[in-house]
Amino acid sequence: MRVIVAVLLASLCASVALAGEGVGLGPGLQQWDFLELRPGAHMFYWLYNTLANVAAPEDRPVVVWLQGGPGASSTGYGNFEELGVLDLNLNYRNSTWVNEVNVVFVDNPVGTGYSYVEKTSLIPRSNAEVAADLVTFTKLFLERNPHFVKTPFFIFSESYGGKMAAEYALELQKAVERGDFEVNFQGVALGDGWVSPIDSVLTWAPFLLQTGVVDYEGYESIRVSAEATRKAVELGQWSLATSLWGATEGVIMRVTDGVDFYNILYRVPASNTRTQRSSNLGLEMYRRHLARDDASLYALMNGRVKEALGLPKERVWDQQSSYVWSALTGDFMKPATDVVERLLNETAIDVVVFTGQLDLIVDTPGTLDWVQRLQWPGAAQWRSAKRRSLAVDGYVEGYTKNYGKLTFYWITRAGHMVPTDNPEAGLTMLRRVTKLE
């Protein structure tokens, strides 16, 4: 094991950061680079300039996309499996968000995807540290792209990325108010966000019961495990809470024979191999959420993508993701609802929450629970506001509720990955949030 770690760290230190701009992979002008945020901490990003029919890229908003995990790669998952120009087979994606806006995929936190650290001790261990790095990234990105300084700037996120995005948004706004640098920051969108983890865990049992996935016996098994997780959260035993969260997922896997946590309607193999448990709970959770069916993506990112972008051969995509997961274990179950409240109470930016109705890991009932409890001047008006349908091509593809700075989207026919499961609804939401319609 020591030999493996030594080789890993040696390869990290030998890496040479290369910047690129031009064709990249797929249509349109692209830009990619490693930015050194702190000594030894290098963040990789991949910018796709919009394909919209505009005079210049800065005529359309900039959207930073944050993946979840923690430790999932935006340049990989978000790009090729959700909303980038090309899909996993390198075919053009008609529903790409790049048709509407400039998209910046960021491998965050450092240690994720192509991003790397020269010492594993440099990987962030808290949401606050992650946010600080992202603010530094924004500053350096705009220094390289000053034409985007006046362009409307939005943060979109998914899963654990929602938790990171909330604090990133707050710290970015504070940096703007201090005059650290200029950016036309307009809003943040938290997609199926891991913002209040315990609210998700506590609603798993009723959600699965009401959707016909479990019976009352299964419901009770999940509920008991979820209550144990709640007690650990209430006592501030965060690492224990993370372990109990994983144990509760294990109960769900057992009583459902492996329901898909990202979309309860996805077909899953009828095999008990899906429910076998590792003796290492942390490794089991990592595999379940960060290493699921990724062979094709891993091959693409370490093959065609690396060649097209001219990245160093020794720069291995996804080499340090397990370290990122481990580093944030103690922060994983902590809520960020207080941060969202500060965004609503202390800033003028728009806050958007969106959720796929078929998602289990961050289910809609749990998300709605914490949003309903938010304390801000418009809370009562938001709760009583009329919910309206989200129409796409003449069909209802979701619902939306808005008052003041807070907007909530219910996306139907979608699970955890809204841009993948219901791409047209995702695009409609994108255009509304970025004020393109």
VENDA-V35738 format. One record per backbone hydrogen bond with DSSP energy under -0.5 kcal/mol. CO is the residue of the C=O (numbers start at 1). NH is the residue of the N-H. E is the energy in kcal/mol with one decimal. If there is no record, write none. Layout:
# VENDA-V35738
CO|NH|E  CO|NH|E
This chain:
# VENDA-V35738
1|5|-2.4  2|6|-2.3  3|7|-2.4  4|8|-2.5  5|9|-2.7  6|10|-2.1  7|11|-2.3  8|12|-1.8  9|13|-2.3  10|14|-1.4  11|15|-0.6  12|15|-1.1  15|17|-0.5  20|32|-2.4  22|30|-3.1  29|49|-2.4  30|22|-2.8  31|47|-3.7  32|20|-3.0  33|35|-0.5  33|45|-2.0  35|37|-1.0  35|43|-3.0  38|41|-2.7  40|42|-0.6  40|118|-2.4  41|37|-2.0  41|38|-1.1  41|43|-0.5  42|116|-2.1  43|35|-3.1  44|107|-2.5  45|33|-1.6  46|105|-2.5  47|31|-2.1  47|49|-0.6  48|103|-2.0  52|54|-2.0  56|59|-2.2  57|60|-2.1  61|102|-2.7  62|154|-2.8  63|65|-0.5  63|104|-3.0  64|66|-0.5  64|156|-3.0  65|106|-1.3  66|158|-1.3  68|70|-0.6  68|71|-0.9  68|72|-2.1  73|77|-1.8  73|78|-0.9  74|79|-1.7  76|80|-2.4  76|81|-0.6  77|81|-2.3  77|82|-0.6  78|82|-0.6  78|83|-2.9  78|84|-0.6  79|84|-1.9  80|88|-0.6  83|97|-1.8  83|98|-0.6  85|93|-3.0  87|90|-2.2  91|87|-2.4  92|94|-0.7  93|96|-1.6  96|99|-1.3  97|100|-1.7  97|101|-2.4  98|51|-2.8  98|52|-0.6  102|63|-3.2  103|48|-2.9  103|105|-0.6  104|65|-2.6  104|106|-0.5  105|46|-2.4  106|108|-1.3  109|112|-1.8  112|115|-1.7  113|318|-1.6  113|319|-0.6  116|42|-2.9  119|122|-2.4  120|123|-1.5  126|130|-1.9  127|131|-2.5  128|132|-2.1  129|133|-1.9  130|134|-2.0  131|135|-2.2  132|136|-1.9  133|137|-2.6  134|138|-2.4  135|139|-2.1  136|140|-2.4  137|141|-3.0  138|142|-2.3  139|143|-1.7  140|144|-1.6  141|145|-1.5  145|148|-2.2  146|149|-1.5  148|151|-0.7  149|184|-0.9  151|184|-0.5  152|62|-2.8  153|186|-2.9  153|187|-1.1  154|64|-2.6  154|156|-0.5  155|189|-3.1  156|66|-2.2  157|191|-1.0  158|161|-2.1  159|162|-2.0  159|163|-0.7  159|194|-2.1  160|164|-1.9  161|165|-2.8  162|166|-1.9  163|167|-1.2  164|168|-2.4  165|169|-2.9  166|170|-2.0  167|171|-2.6  168|172|-2.6  169|173|-2.3  170|174|-2.0  171|175|-2.0  172|176|-2.1  173|177|-2.4  174|178|-1.9  175|179|-0.7  175|180|-2.5  176|179|-0.9  183|185|-1.8  184|153|-2.6  186|350|-2.4  187|155|-2.1  188|352|-2.6  189|157|-1.1  189|191|-0.8  190|192|-0.6  190|354|-2.1  191|159|-2.2  193|195|-2.0  195|336|-3.2  196|199|-1.2  196|200|-1.2  197|201|-2.3  198|202|-2.5  199|203|-0.8  200|203|-0.8  200|204|-0.7  201|204|-0.9  201|205|-0.5  203|207|-2.2  204|208|-2.7  205|209|-2.1  206|210|-2.7  207|211|-1.3  208|213|-2.5  208|214|-1.3  209|212|-1.2  215|219|-2.7  216|220|-2.4  217|221|-1.9  218|222|-2.2  219|223|-2.7  220|224|-2.3  221|225|-1.6  222|226|-2.6  223|227|-2.3  224|228|-1.6  225|229|-1.6  226|230|-2.2  227|231|-2.0  228|232|-1.6  229|233|-2.0  230|234|-2.7  231|235|-1.5  232|237|-2.7  233|236|-1.5  236|238|-1.4  237|241|-2.5  238|242|-2.1  239|243|-2.0  240|244|-2.7  241|245|-2.4  242|246|-2.2  243|247|-2.1  244|248|-2.4  245|249|-2.2  246|250|-2.0  247|251|-1.9  248|252|-2.1  249|253|-2.7  250|254|-2.0  251|255|-2.8  252|256|-1.7  253|257|-0.7  253|258|-1.8  261|360|-1.7  261|361|-2.7  262|416|-3.5  263|266|-2.0  269|271|-2.0  271|274|-1.4  272|275|-1.1  273|276|-0.5  279|281|-0.8  280|284|-2.3  281|285|-2.5  282|286|-2.2  283|287|-2.5  284|288|-2.2  285|289|-1.9  286|290|-2.9  286|291|-0.9  287|291|-0.7  291|293|-0.7  294|298|-3.0  295|299|-2.2  296|300|-2.2  297|301|-2.9  298|302|-1.9  300|303|-1.0  300|305|-2.2  303|307|-2.3  304|308|-2.8  305|309|-2.3  306|310|-0.7  306|311|-2.1  307|310|-0.6  312|315|-1.5  314|316|-1.3  315|317|-0.6  316|319|-1.4  320|323|-0.9  320|324|-1.6  321|325|-2.3  322|326|-2.1  323|327|-2.5  324|328|-1.5  326|329|-1.4  328|331|-0.9  328|332|-1.3  331|334|-1.3  336|340|-1.8  337|341|-2.4  338|342|-1.8  339|343|-2.0  340|344|-1.9  341|345|-2.3  342|346|-3.0  343|347|-1.1  350|188|-2.3  350|352|-0.5  351|407|-2.2  352|190|-3.3  353|409|-2.9  354|192|-3.4  355|411|-3.0  356|359|-1.7  358|264|-2.3  360|363|-1.1  363|367|-2.0  364|368|-2.9  365|369|-1.9  366|370|-1.7  367|371|-1.9  368|372|-2.5  369|373|-1.0  371|374|-1.1  374|376|-0.7  376|379|-2.3  378|382|-2.7  379|383|-2.4  380|384|-1.7  381|385|-0.7  382|385|-1.0  388|400|-3.0  389|391|-0.8  390|397|-3.1  392|395|-1.6  395|392|-3.0  395|397|-0.6  397|412|-1.5  398|390|-3.0  399|410|-2.9  400|388|-3.1  401|408|-2.8  403|406|-1.9  405|351|-3.3  405|407|-0.5  406|403|-2.0  407|353|-2.6  408|401|-2.1  409|355|-2.2  409|411|-0.6  410|399|-2.4  410|412|-0.6  411|357|-2.3  411|414|-0.6  414|358|-3.3  416|418|-1.1  417|420|-0.7  417|421|-2.5  418|422|-2.6  422|426|-2.2  423|427|-2.3  424|428|-2.3  425|429|-2.5  426|430|-2.4  427|431|-2.6  428|432|-2.0  429|433|-2.9  430|434|-2.5  431|436|-3.0  431|437|-1.2  432|435|-1.2
